[in-house]
Amino acid sequence: MKRIPPAVTYTILRLLTFFVPLAILLLLGFNEWFSAIIAALIGFAVSLVFLRRSREQVATAIYRKRTGANEPTHDGSSDEDVEDDIVEHAEPIADEGDSTDAAEAAGAQSTGEGVQGTSESAEADLIGDADTSAGETARAAAERDTNSK
C-alpha cells in the first residue's frame, strides 16, 4: 500500500477544519459571510493547535525535496546548546598587546569599530550582521570573556 504524502494529509485536515464548522454554522442558520469568517477563525485556531505534527512533517518533506537530504535535519540539540559547544571549544584569543592580523585591523577600520579588544567592539561583534558566522561570534564571546577577567 502506498503511503499518502504529508502535504495531502495536511491539506485535507486543514480543509476539514474549515468546512465542518462552516457547515455547522450554516445549518444553524447564521449568515453566509459571518459563517465563513467564523469558520476560518476556528479552522486556523484548530490547525494551529492540533495539526503541529502534520505541519512539521510537511515542512520536513519540502526541505528534503529541495535540498536532496535523505536524513532528518534536526538532531535534538537547540541553538543554545550548539552555541555553548562552540564557545567552550573555541581557541583562546590573543590579548590586546599582541599583534593582530592585518585583515582584522583593516576590517575594523573600514567598519569604524575602532580598536579591537574593547568591550564595545566585542558587543558589536556579538550583535553583528546576519551573515556573521558562528566562529566569529564564538571568537567575540571568548574575547569578551577574557577582557572581563
Number of C-alpha atoms within 10 A of each C-alpha: 3 4 5 8 11 18 16 11 13 20 14 11 16 17 13 14 20 21 16 14 19 23 14 13 18 17 10 10 10 13 10 12 10 13 20 19 13 16 22 18 15 17 21 15 13 15 20 12 9 10 15 13 11 17 18 13 15 19 14 17 17 14 15 15 11 9 8 9 12 10 7 10 10 8 6 7 8 10 9 9 11 12 14 13 12 18 19 11 10 14 11 12 17 12 13 13 7 8 9 12 9 9 9 11 15 11 13 15 13 10 8 10 16 14 13 17 18 16 16 14 20 22 15 14 20 18 12 14 9 6 6 12 10 14 13 13 21 22 20 23 20 21 24 21 14 14 15 9 5
